[in-house]
Amino acid sequence: MDIFAQFATDPKLELEGKWFDIGSAEGKLENGDPDPNTVPMILVARSGNKRHGRVVAKLYEANKSLLEQRGDAAEARGEEITIESMAKGVLLGWKNLSFKGEKLKDGWDYETAKHLLAVKDFRKLVGTKSDSFEEYKLHQEEADAKN
């Protein structure tokens, strides 16, 4: 087994993110086909990338004494740290999303990212995408070129 071919990932893609469709097109073209420009999408960087790692380390250090005490307060702060770090280093953008019926502006902003990631199962979806090394693997041609 060639470890590089099986496991090598693209560092640029890990940091800059990859677009994922997370639903069906919400609009229709004139011919009745789904409008690809209305597909809900998220831009997700790989979990543990440099930016994400720095944010996690900084937030952990700033909250170390509370987190080490354990208990409800530590658990709540741990969840906040997860949300904050994912908002700054993992969820990098979105298109065609709404929240409670209100259309969100395409792009990214920290407060909206935190608000979206506070929804537990959306956070889990983003986390699943960001944890999948398969999604960030080098394409075979790139792997061959670097080999």
GIVEN-V896256 format. One record per residue. N is the residue number from 1. RES is the residue in one small letter. SS is DSSP state (~ for helix, > for strand, _ for the rest). Layout:
((N,RES,SS) (N,RES,SS))
This chain:
((1,m,_) (2,d,_) (3,i,~) (4,f,~) (5,a,~) (6,q,~) (7,f,~) (8,a,_) (9,t,>) (10,d,_) (11,p,~) (12,k,~) (13,l,~) (14,e,~) (15,l,~) (16,e,~) (17,g,_) (18,k,>) (19,w,>) (20,f,>) (21,d,>) (22,i,_) (23,g,_) (24,s,_) (25,a,_) (26,e,_) (27,g,_) (28,k,>) (29,l,_) (30,e,_) (31,n,_) (32,g,_) (33,d,_) (34,p,>) (35,d,_) (36,p,~) (37,n,~) (38,t,~) (39,v,_) (40,p,_) (41,m,>) (42,i,>) (43,l,>) (44,v,>) (45,a,_) (46,r,_) (47,s,_) (48,g,_) (49,n,_) (50,k,~) (51,r,~) (52,h,~) (53,g,~) (54,r,~) (55,v,~) (56,v,~) (57,a,~) (58,k,~) (59,l,~) (60,y,~) (61,e,~) (62,a,~) (63,n,_) (64,k,~) (65,s,~) (66,l,~) (67,l,~) (68,e,~) (69,q,~) (70,r,_) (71,g,~) (72,d,~) (73,a,~) (74,a,~) (75,e,~) (76,a,~) (77,r,~) (78,g,~) (79,e,~) (80,e,~) (81,i,~) (82,t,~) (83,i,~) (84,e,~) (85,s,~) (86,m,~) (87,a,~) (88,k,~) (89,g,~) (90,v,_) (91,l,>) (92,l,>) (93,g,>) (94,w,>) (95,k,>) (96,n,_) (97,l,_) (98,s,>) (99,f,>) (100,k,_) (101,g,_) (102,e,>) (103,k,>) (104,l,_) (105,k,_) (106,d,_) (107,g,>) (108,w,_) (109,d,_) (110,y,~) (111,e,~) (112,t,~) (113,a,~) (114,k,~) (115,h,~) (116,l,~) (117,l,~) (118,a,_) (119,v,_) (120,k,~) (121,d,~) (122,f,~) (123,r,~) (124,k,~) (125,l,~) (126,v,~) (127,g,~) (128,t,~) (129,k,~) (130,s,~) (131,d,~) (132,s,_) (133,f,~) (134,e,~) (135,e,~) (136,y,~) (137,k,>) (138,l,_) (139,h,_) (140,q,~) (141,e,~) (142,e,~) (143,a,~) (144,d,~) (145,a,~) (146,k,~) (147,n,_))
